[in-house]
Amino acid sequence: MSQYVKREPWPFHIKIDGRGYLIGSQGANQPALVSAKAQDISAVSPPSYEYAGLNPLHEREQPYESLVLGLGMKVQEEWQDFRYAYAMGVDLSVWPSCRGPEIVATSGTAGQVVDFFELGGNLYVAAGSSVYRLTTGTNTWTATATFGQPILAASVFASNFDGIPRVWVALQGAPAQYSSDGAAFTAMATFQALGFAAVGREWWWADDVNRLRKVDVDADPTDEANYTSLQFRVGDRSAPITALMVTAAGTLIVAKTDGLYTLDAAGDQQPLFPFLQYAPVATNGKAWGQFLDDLYVAYGTNFSRLNPDLSLESVGPERLVNNDSPVRGSITAFAGVGTMFAYAAIYNPDTATSFLLKFGGYRVKEGETERLDAWHGSLNAGWSGSYPTKLFVSSIGAPAGHTRTYVGRNTGQVEWLTNPCVPNPAACSQYRFAVGSGYVEMPLWHGGYHASNKSVRHLAISSTFVNGLNYATVEYSLTPTGALVDAGDVFDTPVYQQVTLPTTTTAVLAKFRVHLHNANNTASPLISAFSVGHALRPMRVMTFEADILCADGLVRRDGVQMRMGRTMIRQFIEQAVDTPGAVRVVLPDETIQDLSFTNYRISQAFDEVGRQWRGALRITATQWTTAEVPS
């Protein structure tokens, strides 16, 4: 007898939990042990007949179609999430998706941008300690006034007294000044200011750390004697006023570094949310804007919507708790664009980079167009080392029937972009796209089977418009942190194009990045879907069935009688069956398996050694792990 056949489980047929047993068969010369692959997902009937309902073991598509629910999804959650991880220079607020807006630089300004304003048909910007006027033909700013102190705020107001529109400029540590032409300024006698706001029939000033004063709109606002002797205090002097806002219902809102306040009918202060304690950061309340009927304001990393009924709702991108992309941080500027959407700037202090976001998206649901509170971005490639401090929407310089959004940064740089006249930028003939390449990174993909291997067969792009100048490319990584690899094809064939991947391409959790390329600012590829062709490759799990002979006087394969009788055999086998975990088993082929017993019954089997029928215990077990016997 060879040395090989004397290895375990010799002289038995099988060893279970260190004890040897003999196996019977279903008849003379029949197999004594049956091993088969356990039933897997292929035996499950699909709940619906769509992409997700196809057998995952066969090749099927997972499409990323409309992604209008926005950014911030780190890992795929559902078959159709309608969300993405983040973008750089791509607008996914509409479907099909397209390149982000062209952002045009201007020149001639210096100092942090504080405010924009329109006066006499011209657009001005208050930056640093100067006021500048835009020359739209040359895209340059010209200084019209320079002050000895930094500008804190600028606002236009025309009283009923003389009907003359004037810009009012708040200066740090000096009396406020006003001008009707943006060039010749007159200083108030003594009044200083931190901010301004017109509320109904009253023109309000924040003229001290926590003090307000007002004048009737029928009085001359340039005469300090016309301001009421009654002054209003808001909070204490430990937290200065940073902005004055007015709700759609005409309520004055005072933003201080420690929170939001208003005044009641008697003029007494009312802290709106006294239990929301903010760290007293100097920029709290400065980033605010209006969209539809609501005010939006930033405090620290929190960005909230203040409704006309003075209810507060957290709506900022900080709520995207799984968003660890570069497009994260605090909102630094916000402005609504009509009733369609709003733009916002977000600054990531970890990378000292800021980005342009869009707040709002659209989808058609049951035949009705629905506007969504969703954050999209970044629409641009980002601003390194600076961040926008003010966004302003104006028709000055824009094509007829259109507007621009002007972007002012803390470095003094001013840029602009043309706003689309409809929600979908691709449907606006005056809209201009950024030129070059942008991309969208999809959520980490697992195809619905987060812990199983998949064969990634092909990648595909569906489009409503692509050509040789406007096309897409795809990069992928077969692990979440691996280097991205180009898929090796240019997707420039309209409607549908597919690239086949190497046959060895497999992944459990993969990363995909879709790039959109264009050559001029009047066109963009329009991508309606990106899809992953794949097949599930689950771990092979084997089941084992055998009849353990259970009788007195059994003879081993070497001719020696077994010491265990039927009572002891049954006791040990039942003990193994009742084990909640796994039991180490040496199989007849000399491999070691950890098996979990799932079925057990008493039967009869043929004893090939003794050549007779015996009592038997029929067991069924499922594989846990496999290990070879050391040589």
C-alpha positions in Angstrom: 0.0 0.0 0.0 1.5 3.4 -1.0 2.4 6.0 1.6 -0.1 8.4 0.0 -3.2 6.4 0.8 -2.2 6.1 4.4 -2.5 9.8 5.0 -5.5 11.2 6.9 -8.3 10.3 7.0 -6.8 6.7 6.7 -7.8 4.2 8.0 -11.2 5.9 8.0 -13.2 7.4 5.2 -13.7 10.7 6.9 -12.7 12.5 10.1 -15.1 14.9 11.8 -13.8 17.1 14.7 -10.8 14.8 15.0 -12.7 11.5 15.1 -12.7 8.9 12.3 -15.8 7.4 10.7 -16.7 5.1 7.9 -19.0 6.2 5.1 -21.6 4.0 3.5 -23.1 4.3 0.0 -26.6 4.1 -1.5 -25.8 0.7 -2.9 -23.0 -1.6 -3.9 -20.3 0.2 -6.0 -22.2 3.5 -5.6 -20.5 6.9 -4.6 -20.1 7.2 -0.8 -19.7 11.0 -0.7 -21.6 13.5 -2.9 -20.2 17.1 -3.3 -22.0 19.8 -5.2 -22.0 23.6 -5.6 -24.4 25.3 -3.2 -27.4 27.1 -4.7 -26.6 30.7 -5.4 -28.2 33.9 -6.6 -28.9 32.5 -10.1 -31.8 30.5 -8.7 -33.6 33.6 -7.4 -36.5 34.9 -9.5 -36.3 38.6 -10.4 -38.9 40.9 -8.9 -39.1 42.9 -12.1 -38.0 42.7 -15.7 -35.5 45.5 -16.2 -31.7 45.8 -16.0 -31.7 45.0 -12.3 -33.9 42.0 -12.9 -31.5 40.2 -15.2 -29.6 37.2 -13.9 -26.5 38.7 -12.3 -24.4 35.7 -13.2 -24.9 36.5 -16.9 -23.7 39.7 -18.4 -26.0 42.7 -17.6 -25.9 46.5 -17.7 -25.9 48.9 -14.7 -26.7 52.3 -16.1 -26.0 55.7 -14.5 -28.7 57.8 -16.1 -30.1 60.9 -14.6 -28.0 62.2 -11.6 -30.2 65.2 -10.8 -30.3 64.3 -7.0 -26.8 65.8 -6.7 -23.4 65.2 -5.4 -22.1 63.6 -2.2 -22.7 59.9 -2.6 -19.5 58.0 -1.7 -20.7 54.4 -2.3 -23.5 53.1 -4.5 -26.6 52.4 -2.3 -29.4 51.4 -4.8 -29.5 50.1 -8.3 -30.5 53.6 -9.4 -29.3 56.2 -7.0 -29.7 59.3 -9.2 -26.6 60.8 -7.5 -22.9 61.0 -8.0 -19.7 61.5 -5.9 -18.6 64.9 -7.2 -17.9 66.7 -10.4 -15.3 69.1 -11.8 -16.5 71.3 -14.6 -19.7 69.3 -15.3 -23.3 70.3 -14.8 -25.5 67.3 -13.7 -28.5 69.3 -12.5 -30.2 68.6 -15.8 -30.4 65.5 -17.9 -28.5 64.8 -20.2 -25.5 66.2 -18.4 -23.2 68.8 -20.0 -20.0 70.9 -19.4 -20.1 73.6 -16.8 -20.3 77.3 -17.6 -17.5 79.4 -19.1 -16.2 81.8 -16.4 -14.7 84.9 -17.9 -12.1 86.9 -15.9 -12.1 90.7 -15.7 -9.3 93.1 -14.6 -8.7 96.3 -12.7 -9.9 95.6 -9.1 -8.0 95.1 -5.9 -9.0 94.2 -2.3 -11.6 91.8 -1.1 -14.9 92.1 -2.9 -17.6 93.3 -0.5 -20.6 94.1 -2.6 -21.9 94.8 -6.1 -24.5 97.4 -7.0 -26.1 99.0 -10.0 -26.4 102.8 -10.2 -27.3 104.9 -13.2 -27.3 102.0 -15.6 -23.7 101.0 -14.6 -22.4 98.1 -12.6 -20.1 98.8 -9.7 -18.1 96.7 -7.2 -17.0 97.7 -3.8 -13.6 96.0 -3.1 -11.0 96.8 -0.5 -11.3 100.5 0.1 -12.4 101.5 -3.5 -15.4 101.5 -5.7 -15.0 100.4 -9.3 -17.2 100.8 -12.4 -17.3 98.1 -15.1 -16.7 98.9 -18.8 -18.4 96.0 -20.5 -16.8 96.5 -23.8 -13.3 96.0 -22.5 -14.2 93.8 -19.5 -12.3 96.0 -17.2 -13.0 97.9 -14.0 -12.1 101.6 -13.4 -11.7 103.0 -9.9 -14.3 105.8 -9.4 -13.7 106.5 -5.7 -11.1 105.5 -3.1 -11.5 105.8 0.7 -9.1 105.9 3.5 -10.8 103.0 5.2 -11.9 99.5 4.1 -15.5 99.2 2.8 -17.8 97.1 5.0 -21.0 97.3 2.9 -22.6 99.0 -0.1 -26.3 99.4 -0.8 -28.5 101.5 -3.1 -31.5 103.3 -1.8 -33.8 106.0 -3.2 -36.0 107.9 -0.8 -39.4 109.5 -1.6 -37.9 112.8 -0.5 -36.2 113.5 -3.8 -36.3 110.1 -5.6 -32.6 110.1 -6.3 -31.0 106.7 -6.1 -27.9 106.8 -4.0 -25.3 104.2 -3.1 -24.5 104.2 0.6 -21.1 102.9 1.6 -20.2 101.7 5.1 -16.6 102.3 6.1 -14.6 100.8 8.9 -14.2 103.3 11.7 -15.4 106.3 9.7 -18.7 108.0 8.9 -20.7 106.4 6.0 -20.7 108.1 2.7 -23.2 108.3 -0.2 -23.1 109.1 -3.9 -25.6 109.4 -6.7 -23.1 108.7 -9.5 -20.7 106.3 -7.8 -17.8 108.7 -8.1 -18.5 111.9 -6.0 -19.1 110.8 -2.4 -20.4 112.9 0.5 -19.7 111.8 4.1 -22.4 111.9 6.8 -21.7 114.2 9.7 -21.2 111.6 12.3 -23.1 108.4 11.5 -21.1 105.3 11.0 -22.5 102.1 9.6 -22.0 98.3 9.4 -24.8 97.6 7.0 -28.1 98.9 5.4 -31.6 97.6 4.6 -34.9 99.0 3.3 -37.9 97.6 5.1 -41.3 98.9 4.1 -41.4 102.6 4.7 -38.1 102.6 6.7 -34.4 102.8 5.8 -32.4 100.9 8.5 -28.8 101.3 9.5 -26.6 99.1 11.7 -24.5 101.9 13.0 -22.7 100.3 15.9 -21.6 96.8 17.1 -25.2 96.0 18.2 -27.2 99.2 17.5 -29.8 100.0 14.8 -31.3 103.3 13.7 -33.8 104.2 11.0 -35.3 107.0 8.9 -38.7 107.3 7.2 -38.6 106.8 3.4 -40.3 110.2 2.9 -37.5 112.0 4.8 -34.1 113.1 3.5 -31.8 110.3 4.4 -28.7 112.5 4.1 -29.8 114.6 7.1 -29.0 113.0 10.4 -31.7 115.1 12.1 -34.3 113.1 10.2 -33.4 109.8 11.9 -35.4 108.8 14.9 -34.0 109.5 18.3 -35.1 106.0 19.2 -32.3 103.5 18.9 -32.5 99.8 19.0 -30.1 97.3 20.6 -29.8 93.8 19.4 -28.0 91.3 21.6 -24.9 92.4 23.5 -21.7 94.0 22.4 -19.7 90.8 22.5 -21.0 89.8 19.0 -21.1 92.5 16.2 -23.7 92.8 13.5 -22.5 91.3 10.2 -25.5 91.8 7.9 -29.1 93.1 7.6 -31.6 91.1 5.7 -35.3 91.3 4.9 -37.6 88.4 4.4 -40.3 88.1 1.7 -42.8 88.9 4.5 -41.0 92.2 5.2 -39.4 91.2 8.5 -36.0 92.7 9.3 -33.4 90.1 10.2 -30.2 91.1 11.9 -27.3 88.7 11.6 -24.7 88.8 14.3 -21.7 86.6 14.8 -23.6 84.7 17.5 -26.9 84.2 15.7 -30.0 85.7 14.0 -32.3 88.3 15.6 -35.3 90.3 14.7 -37.4 93.1 16.4 -40.9 92.8 17.7 -43.6 95.5 17.3 -42.3 97.4 20.2 -38.8 97.4 18.8 -37.4 95.0 21.3 -34.9 92.4 20.2 -36.0 88.8 19.6 -33.3 86.1 19.2 -34.7 83.7 16.7 -32.9 80.6 17.7 -31.4 81.1 21.1 -30.5 77.5 21.5 -28.4 77.3 18.3 -25.1 78.4 19.7 -22.6 79.3 17.0 -18.9 79.9 17.6 -18.5 83.7 17.2 -16.6 83.6 13.9 -16.2 87.0 12.2 -17.7 85.8 8.9 -20.9 84.4 10.5 -23.9 85.8 8.7 -21.9 87.5 6.0 -22.6 84.9 3.3 -26.3 85.2 2.6 -28.6 85.5 -0.3 -32.2 85.3 -1.5 -33.8 82.6 -3.6 -37.6 82.3 -4.3 -39.3 83.4 -1.1 -36.5 82.4 1.3 -33.3 83.8 2.8 -30.2 81.6 2.9 -27.4 82.3 5.4 -24.2 80.7 6.5 -23.0 80.2 10.0 -19.7 78.4 10.3 -20.0 75.2 8.3 -23.8 75.3 8.6 -25.9 76.7 5.7 -29.6 77.2 6.4 -32.8 78.4 4.8 -34.9 81.0 6.7 -38.5 80.8 5.5 -40.9 83.9 5.6 -42.5 82.4 8.7 -39.1 82.6 10.4 -38.7 78.8 10.6 -35.1 77.6 10.0 -34.1 74.6 7.9 -30.6 73.2 7.4 -30.2 72.7 3.7 -26.4 73.1 3.1 -24.0 70.6 1.6 -22.7 69.9 5.1 -25.7 67.5 5.3 -24.0 65.3 2.8 -22.4 63.3 5.5 -20.7 60.8 3.2 -19.2 63.5 1.0 -15.4 63.2 1.4 -14.7 64.6 -2.0 -12.6 67.8 -2.7 -15.9 69.6 -3.2 -16.8 70.2 0.5 -16.4 72.9 3.1 -18.3 76.1 4.0 -20.6 78.3 1.8 -18.9 81.7 1.3 -21.4 83.3 -1.2 -24.9 82.6 -2.5 -27.3 84.2 -5.1 -30.5 83.0 -6.6 -30.9 83.1 -10.4 -34.5 84.0 -11.0 -36.8 81.1 -10.0 -34.7 78.4 -11.7 -31.7 77.7 -9.4 -29.1 79.4 -7.2 -25.3 79.6 -7.4 -23.2 79.2 -4.3 -19.5 79.2 -3.6 -18.0 76.6 -1.2 -14.5 76.8 0.3 -12.5 73.7 1.4 -10.0 74.9 4.1 -8.1 71.6 4.0 -7.0 72.2 0.4 -7.4 76.1 0.3 -9.6 75.6 -2.8 -13.1 76.9 -3.6 -15.7 75.8 -6.1 -18.9 76.9 -7.8 -22.0 74.9 -6.9 -25.5 75.0 -8.2 -28.4 74.6 -5.8 -31.4 73.1 -7.5 -32.2 70.4 -10.1 -35.1 69.3 -12.2 -36.8 66.0 -13.0 -40.1 64.9 -14.6 -42.1 62.7 -12.3 -45.5 61.4 -13.3 -45.7 63.9 -16.1 -44.9 66.9 -13.9 -41.7 68.9 -13.7 -40.3 68.9 -10.2 -37.7 71.3 -8.9 -35.3 69.6 -6.4 -33.3 70.9 -3.5 -30.1 69.3 -4.6 -26.4 70.4 -4.6 -24.5 70.0 -7.8 -20.8 70.6 -8.4 -18.4 71.6 -8.9 -19.4 73.5 -12.0 -15.9 74.7 -12.5 -12.4 73.3 -11.9 -12.0 75.3 -8.7 -10.2 78.4 -7.5 -6.9 77.6 -5.7 -5.9 79.8 -2.8 -9.0 82.0 -2.8 -12.7 82.0 -2.5 -15.7 84.0 -3.7 -17.1 86.5 -1.1 -20.0 87.8 -3.2 -22.2 86.6 -6.1 -24.4 89.1 -7.9 -26.9 88.7 -10.7 -27.3 91.5 -13.2 -28.4 92.1 -16.7 -25.6 94.6 -17.3 -23.3 93.3 -19.9 -25.5 90.2 -20.7 -27.2 89.4 -24.0 -30.7 90.7 -24.4 -33.2 88.8 -22.3 -30.4 87.2 -20.2 -28.4 87.9 -17.1 -24.9 87.3 -15.8 -23.7 86.1 -12.4 -20.7 88.2 -11.3 -18.3 86.4 -8.9 -16.1 88.5 -6.6 -13.3 86.9 -4.7 -11.4 87.7 -1.5 -8.4 88.5 -3.6 -10.2 91.2 -5.5 -10.6 89.2 -8.7 -14.0 89.5 -10.4 -15.3 87.1 -13.0 -18.7 86.5 -14.7 -20.7 83.8 -16.4 -23.8 84.0 -18.6 -26.9 82.5 -16.9 -29.1 80.3 -19.1 -32.6 81.6 -19.8 -34.0 78.1 -19.2 -33.2 75.4 -16.6 -31.3 73.3 -19.2 -28.1 75.2 -20.3 -27.9 73.2 -23.5 -31.3 74.7 -24.6 -30.0 78.3 -24.3 -28.3 79.7 -27.4 -26.5 82.4 -25.4 -25.1 80.1 -22.8 -21.4 79.5 -23.0 -19.7 76.3 -21.9 -16.2 76.0 -20.3 -13.8 74.7 -22.9 -11.5 71.7 -22.3 -12.2 68.8 -20.1 -14.4 68.2 -17.0 -15.4 65.1 -15.3 -17.9 63.4 -13.0 -16.8 60.7 -10.5 -19.5 58.1 -9.9 -20.2 56.6 -6.5 -18.0 53.6 -5.8 -19.6 50.8 -7.8 -20.5 47.3 -6.5 -23.4 46.4 -8.7 -25.7 45.6 -5.8 -23.3 43.0 -4.4 -21.0 44.8 -2.1 -19.0 41.8 -0.9 -18.8 39.8 -4.1 -16.4 39.7 -7.0 -17.7 40.9 -10.4 -16.3 40.4 -13.9 -16.4 43.9 -15.5 -17.0 43.1 -19.1 -17.4 46.5 -20.8 -18.2 50.2 -20.3 -20.6 52.2 -22.5 -21.8 55.8 -23.0 -25.2 56.8 -24.3 -25.6 60.3 -25.6 -27.9 62.7 -27.3 -25.0 64.7 -28.8 -21.3 63.8 -29.4 -18.9 64.2 -32.3 -15.2 64.5 -33.0 -15.0 67.8 -31.1 -17.4 67.0 -28.3 -16.9 63.6 -26.8 -16.4 61.6 -23.6 -13.7 59.4 -22.2 -13.7 57.1 -19.2 -11.2 56.2 -16.5 -11.6 53.4 -14.0 -9.9 51.8 -11.0 -10.7 48.3 -9.8 -10.2 49.3 -6.2 -11.4 52.4 -4.4 -7.8 53.8 -3.9 -6.1 52.5 -7.0 -4.7 54.6 -9.8 -7.2 55.5 -12.5 -6.6 53.8 -15.9 -8.0 55.1 -19.2 -10.5 52.7 -20.7 -8.8 53.1 -24.1 -11.5 54.6 -26.3 -13.0 57.9 -27.3 -16.8 58.0 -27.1 -17.7 60.1 -30.0 -20.3 58.0 -31.7 -23.8 59.3 -31.1 -26.5 57.4 -29.2 -24.4 54.4 -28.0 -20.8 53.3 -27.9 -19.2 50.5 -26.0 -15.6 49.6 -25.1 -14.7 46.0 -24.1 -12.4 45.5 -21.2 -9.7 42.8 -20.8 -11.2 39.4 -19.8 -9.2 39.5 -16.5 -11.0 42.7 -15.3 -12.6 42.0 -12.0 -13.6 44.1 -9.0 -15.5 44.1 -5.7 -15.7 47.9 -5.4 -14.6 49.9 -8.4 -14.2 53.6 -9.2 -15.4 55.2 -12.5 -14.8 58.7 -13.8 -16.4 60.0 -16.9 -14.7 62.9 -18.7 -16.6 65.4 -21.0 -14.5 67.2 -23.6 -15.3 70.1 -25.9 -13.3 72.3 -28.2 -15.4 75.6 -28.2 -17.7 77.4 -25.8 -20.9 77.0 -27.9 -21.2 73.3 -27.7 -20.8 70.4 -25.2 -21.2 66.7 -25.3 -24.6 65.7 -23.9 -24.3 62.5 -21.9 -27.5 60.6 -21.1 -26.1 57.5 -19.5 -22.9 55.7 -18.5 -23.2 52.0 -18.0 -21.1 49.1 -16.6 -21.5 45.7 -18.2 -20.7 43.1 -15.7 -21.4 39.6 -14.3 -21.5 38.5 -10.7 -18.8 36.0 -9.8 -19.7 34.8 -6.2 -17.4 32.7 -4.1 -17.9 29.0 -4.8 -19.4 27.4 -1.8 -19.7 23.6 -1.8 -22.2 21.3 -0.1 -21.4 17.8 1.0 -23.7 14.8 1.6 -22.6 11.5 3.2 -24.0 8.5 5.1 -22.0 8.0 8.3 -22.2 4.3 9.2 -23.6 3.9 12.7 -23.4 0.3 13.9 -21.6 -1.9 16.3 -18.6 -3.9 15.1 -17.7 -1.8 12.1 -14.3 -2.6 10.6 -11.9 0.1 9.4 -10.3 0.1 6.0 -7.2 -1.5 7.5 -9.1 -4.5 8.8 -9.1 -3.3 12.5 -12.4 -3.1 14.3 -13.5 0.4 15.4 -13.6 1.1 19.1 -16.7 3.2 18.9 -20.1 1.6 18.7 -23.3 2.9 17.3 -24.3 4.8 20.5 -21.0 6.7 20.7 -21.0 7.4 16.9 -24.5 8.8 17.0 -23.6 11.0 20.1 -20.5 12.5 18.4 -22.3 13.1 15.0 -25.2 14.8 16.7 -22.8 16.9 18.7 -21.2 18.0 15.4 -24.5 18.7 13.8 -25.6 20.8 16.7 -22.5 23.0 16.7 -23.6 26.5 15.7 -20.4 27.3 13.9 -18.2 25.1 11.8 -16.4 21.7 12.5 -13.1 20.8 11.0 -13.5 17.8 8.7 -10.9 15.7 6.8 -12.5 14.4 3.6 -11.8 11.2 1.7 -9.7 13.2 -0.8 -7.4 14.2 2.1 -8.4 17.9 2.0 -9.4 19.7 5.2 -12.7 21.6 5.2 -14.5 23.7 7.8 -18.1 22.5 7.4 -21.4 23.7 8.9 -23.9 20.9 9.2 -27.3 21.9 7.9 -29.3 18.6 7.7 -29.4 15.2 9.6 -31.5 12.1 9.4 -31.3 8.4 10.2 -31.2 6.0 7.3 -29.4 2.9 5.9 -26.3 2.6 3.8 -24.2 -0.1 2.3 -20.9 -0.9 4.1 -18.3 -1.5 1.3 -15.8 -2.9 3.8 -18.2 -5.4 5.5 -20.2 -5.9 2.3 -23.6 -5.5 4.0 -26.3 -2.9 4.8 -25.9 -1.0 8.0 -27.6 1.7 10.0 -26.4 5.2 8.9 -26.7 8.8 9.8 -27.2 10.9 6.7 -25.6 14.4 7.0 -25.5 17.5 4.8 -22.9 20.1 5.4 -21.9 23.4 3.8 -18.4 24.6 3.2 -16.8 27.4 5.2 -13.1 27.5 4.2 -10.7 25.1 2.5 -7.1 24.3 3.5 -4.8 21.7 2.1 -3.1 19.2 4.4 0.5 20.2 4.9 2.9 18.0 3.0 
